[in-house]
Amino acid sequence: MTVRRTAVVTGGGNGIGAGIVRHLRAAGYEIAIVDIQDVEIEPFLSFPGEGRITTHLCDVADGRSVATTCQAILADAPVVSVLVNNAGGSGNVRAETVEDHSDEIWAHVGDLNLTSIIRFCRAFVPAMRAQRFGRIVNISSATRHGVTHPSPTIHSRLGYVTFKAAMVGLTRQLANDLGPDQITVNTVAPGPIFADADARIAKTMKARGEAFVTNIVNSIPLRRIGNADDIAGVVTFLASDGAGYLSGQTIDVCGGPA
């Protein structure tokens, strides 16, 4: 009997996540898209791939929402082979200083970026163990090294940087813990990315003016801002059989040395 290989992509409805969905489907996976907004399947069907796509409305910062979503996915696809923890963010409340970070803001950004990973892994790892195959890819950020100025796209700079950095440690320990079951765990850390022309970060950055974008481009050795395909190609490799001896690593995809 042929085993259906299903990939779960959180935050897969648009941006980098949508690019990952397209690439994994082209690689032969059935896809479960998890997103906080309703997702239309039709746009994905115009790209290569024959795998079925399902969508699941979920707030990854809410434990009950995650549990309900994972139950629904497992009821439909008992074995999830690939988990891409792409959903995250810096929340909707701007907090510029440490004094601005209430417990609620800090906890919310942590739930979005780090605790959500544990919740999804807790749901899907048992079946990965049983089949002795699994690929977990976490999406961090090149900003995990810290930023020295306010960003128009990062509301909670302190929280976002902290939890994206903590993701590296989580990845390494999960790789140690799950390696004996042939489950790999890796992190991809994007640099500046304009997933597409309509992406929020692209619009926000371009609104700052041509000189602002030019300065970003000139700071990148490859002299261009990345796109969703740049990240999705690396994620798809990490999900493949060819990456079976690569685990616990963080790969910076940022157009040059991080």
DARA-V799317 format. One record per residue. RES is the residue in one letter. SS is DSSP state (a for helix, b for strand, c for the rest). NEAR is the number of other C-alpha atoms within 12 Angstrom. Layout:
RES	SS	NEAR
RES	SS	NEAR
This chain:
M	c	3
T	c	4
V	c	15
R	c	20
R	c	31
T	b	38
A	b	48
V	b	51
V	b	53
T	b	50
G	c	40
G	c	44
G	c	37
N	c	34
G	a	32
I	a	44
G	a	45
A	a	42
G	a	38
I	a	48
V	a	52
R	a	43
H	a	38
L	a	45
R	a	36
A	a	26
A	c	29
G	c	26
Y	c	36
E	b	34
I	b	45
A	b	45
I	b	46
V	b	43
D	b	33
I	c	25
Q	c	19
D	c	18
V	c	25
E	c	20
I	c	24
E	a	14
P	a	16
F	a	31
L	a	21
S	c	12
F	c	19
P	c	17
G	c	20
E	c	19
G	c	26
R	c	28
I	b	36
T	b	34
T	b	34
H	b	35
L	b	28
C	c	35
D	c	30
V	c	39
A	c	35
D	c	25
G	a	23
R	a	16
S	a	22
V	a	34
A	a	26
T	a	22
T	a	32
C	a	38
Q	a	23
A	a	24
I	a	33
L	a	27
A	a	14
D	a	21
A	c	27
P	c	24
V	c	35
V	b	42
S	b	42
V	b	47
L	b	56
V	b	50
N	b	46
N	c	45
A	c	46
G	c	41
G	c	36
S	c	37
G	c	28
N	c	20
V	c	21
R	c	26
A	b	27
E	c	23
T	c	17
V	a	15
E	a	13
D	a	18
H	c	25
S	c	19
D	a	15
E	a	18
I	a	30
W	a	35
A	a	24
H	a	30
V	a	38
G	a	35
D	a	33
L	a	41
N	a	43
L	a	39
T	a	29
S	a	42
I	a	43
I	a	29
R	a	30
F	a	45
C	a	38
R	a	23
A	a	29
F	a	40
V	a	36
P	a	22
A	a	26
M	a	32
R	a	25
A	a	19
Q	a	21
R	c	21
F	c	33
G	b	41
R	b	51
I	b	51
V	b	52
N	b	54
I	b	52
S	b	44
S	b	39
A	a	31
T	a	33
R	a	31
H	a	22
G	c	21
V	c	18
T	c	12
H	c	13
P	c	17
S	c	24
P	c	23
T	c	28
I	c	30
H	c	25
S	b	37
R	a	36
L	a	35
G	a	41
Y	a	42
V	a	33
T	a	29
F	a	37
K	a	43
A	a	30
A	a	28
M	a	41
V	a	36
G	a	24
L	a	33
T	a	37
R	a	26
Q	a	21
L	a	32
A	a	32
N	a	21
D	a	19
L	a	30
G	a	28
P	a	19
D	a	23
Q	c	28
I	b	42
T	b	42
V	b	47
N	b	45
T	b	45
V	b	42
A	b	39
P	b	38
G	c	36
P	c	36
I	b	37
F	c	32
A	c	28
D	c	22
A	c	19
D	c	16
A	c	23
R	a	20
I	a	27
A	a	28
K	a	20
T	a	20
M	a	28
K	a	22
A	a	15
R	c	18
G	c	14
E	a	15
A	a	13
F	a	18
V	a	25
T	a	17
N	a	18
I	a	27
V	a	24
N	a	17
S	c	20
I	c	22
P	c	17
L	c	17
R	c	17
R	c	22
I	c	33
G	b	33
N	c	30
A	a	34
D	a	27
D	a	32
I	a	44
A	a	38
G	a	28
V	a	33
V	a	44
T	a	37
F	a	27
L	a	39
A	a	45
S	c	29
D	a	19
G	a	14
A	a	25
G	c	24
Y	c	21
L	c	27
S	c	34
G	c	32
Q	c	30
T	b	34
I	b	32
D	b	29
V	b	34
C	c	33
G	c	27
G	c	21
P	c	15
A	c	21
